[in-house]
Amino acid sequence: MPDMKVNLAGMAMKNPVVVASGTFGFGREYNEFFDLSELGGICAKGLTLHRREGNPAPRIAETPMGILNSVGLQNPGVDAFVEEELPFLRQFDTKVIANISGNTPEEYGIMCDKLSAAGVDMIEVNISCPNVKAGGLAYGTRPDLAAEVTEMAKKHAGNVPVMVKLSPNVTDITEIAKAVEGAGADAVSLINTIRGMRIDVNTRRPVLKMNTGGMSGPAVLPVAVRMVWEVANAVSIPILGMGGVSKGEDAAQLMLAGATAVAVGTSLFADPYAAITVRDGLAAIADKQGLASVSELTGGVKPW
Amino acid sequence: MKVERKCKIVEKALMGDAVYMVLEAGDMVRTSFKGPGQFVHIKCGDAQLLRRPISVCLCSQDQPSDLVSIVFEVRGEGTARLAQREVGEELDVLGLAGNGFQLEQDKRCLLVGGGIGIPPMLGCASYFDRSTAILGGRSQDKIILTDRFEVCCDKVMIATDDGSVGHHGFVDALVRQELEQDKEYDYILACGPKPMLRNVAKVADEFGVACLVSMEERMGCGIGACLVCACDMADGSRKHVCKNGPVFDAKEVDWNA
């Protein structure tokens, strides 16, 4: 069997499969299905400085091979995470990646102080949530703002690596990637959800109460592969690839495009064991191709 | 450990517009029954990414396999596909999920079911002793399972919006009438459309009778991780139908949301 270990910006993982923020809560629910130590890492539910109740329901709509969501960062706040959820996650032999969103660069800084003091393995800086009004997506669509938030996070994260989560809702994702790399980001993760909308033709109402939401699921995989490839060609920091992964082949595509590791998200809703299926499928592909290490896939695409 | 199971459809029937199915569920009931009113989260077909939450009608521990019956209406693509599945086919099912009506079996309950909210009330009727059932719907064809309620309940009353059977009007009028005549109910348990639940909760509050309601919302994971099935609470917080519910104390719910 190939060696499944990978190293994402200094964070050594037993395998390249993590679960994507917002699809896995803080792990308690899925731990009733499988041992969380099976995972390479866990991107915890997105945190804000203060507790948020999120958006009104309906918050989800099904689309052809995808879903739209408009949860709106419902979370208990960073302090509650550190006190109540992090000790639970720490019981497992897996990497814990905290995901943060702020209304101001200062809020990102305060959260990084708290999380680095509490001891997480990585901080994923969300500059691209499409479902909140303040900050959120705006930081992810302007290189100068993305760089400002990244600098602030780096300044307050101590030795904890900082990974910036990029939005696909931009004309050129490499501009943002280069800006955050220049500002000191240790890694980037992509793609966040793609803005979308579904309308009930009988009621003429959007299915989501917020009208629009973020699209994910198998339908977005080709967009993710393309964007990971573009970013890999533009920056030298490692990439956590995500978007529509539901089997080993999907993960292998993202790695060949340039990702060091991959995240599984939406497919968990159909199959609670999806992350394990992806890990095993990826190992089988690496094995079939005679690779000594799964990491040999990274950047291995042979473009025409 | 929780598991997802392949459950064979062993019986299927039409009840008006609704589809009735009995599933062989392995040890699902033995291992995860908490009370009547839980749900199962079903993968309807390959083309639907999301599972669909369907209330349990009746469930029982059995050998070699526990049995779970469900009744659902075709509301969209998922339930349309589910309705095409035939006896002998296997469904991918997560469950039993959610909390259910967790009360002692000797509580005397007034059960209120509206439309497709009627079937889960049958589970309550068979679980609790000496219940009264009030069943409501748009018209006679929406009032299903009445013969089964007759067997399980002390009394069954019916209301239809068009007066085609029973009381001409909404269930809350019958709830009021019953509470005026009988002061011995410990709980009102209700499942149905939100406006109905709101009206029943209001009557329960007037009479000072505890009321538990089963809420419905579009779901993702069905286990409490993705947070999409939000239910607005009276204290301004948002809980989740799949994990904190589907059964809530009516006083907890923000009925103006």
Boltz contact constraints between the chains, C-beta under 6 A:
constraints:
  - contact:
      token1: [A, 23]
      token2: [B, 226]
      max_distance: 6.0
  - contact:
      token1: [A, 24]
      token2: [B, 225]
      max_distance: 6.0
  - contact:
      token1: [A, 25]
      token2: [B, 225]
      max_distance: 6.0
  - contact:
      token1: [A, 29]
      token2: [B, 223]
      max_distance: 6.0
  - contact:
      token1: [A, 29]
      token2: [B, 224]
      max_distance: 6.0
  - contact:
      token1: [A, 29]
      token2: [B, 225]
      max_distance: 6.0
  - contact:
      token1: [A, 32]
      token2: [B, 2]
      max_distance: 6.0
  - contact:
      token1: [A, 33]
      token2: [B, 2]
      max_distance: 6.0
  - contact:
      token1: [A, 53]
      token2: [B, 237]
      max_distance: 6.0
  - contact:
      token1: [A, 53]
      token2: [B, 238]
      max_distance: 6.0
  - contact:
      token1: [A, 57]
      token2: [B, 217]
      max_distance: 6.0
  - contact:
      token1: [A, 57]
      token2: [B, 230]
      max_distance: 6.0
  - contact:
      token1: [A, 58]
      token2: [B, 218]
      max_distance: 6.0
  - contact:
      token1: [A, 59]
      token2: [B, 228]
      max_distance: 6.0
  - contact:
      token1: [A, 59]
      token2: [B, 230]
      max_distance: 6.0
  - contact:
      token1: [A, 60]
      token2: [B, 218]
      max_distance: 6.0
  - contact:
      token1: [A, 60]
      token2: [B, 220]
      max_distance: 6.0
  - contact:
      token1: [A, 60]
      token2: [B, 228]
      max_distance: 6.0
  - contact:
      token1: [A, 62]
      token2: [B, 50]
      max_distance: 6.0
  - contact:
      token1: [A, 69]
      token2: [B, 228]
      max_distance: 6.0
  - contact:
      token1: [A, 71]
      token2: [B, 227]
      max_distance: 6.0
  - contact:
      token1: [A, 71]
      token2: [B, 228]
      max_distance: 6.0
  - contact:
      token1: [A, 74]
      token2: [B, 227]
      max_distance: 6.0
  - contact:
      token1: [A, 217]
      token2: [B, 49]
      max_distance: 6.0
  - contact:
      token1: [A, 269]
      token2: [B, 50]
      max_distance: 6.0
  - contact:
      token1: [A, 269]
      token2: [B, 220]
      max_distance: 6.0
  - contact:
      token1: [A, 269]
      token2: [B, 221]
      max_distance: 6.0
  - contact:
      token1: [A, 270]
      token2: [B, 49]
      max_distance: 6.0
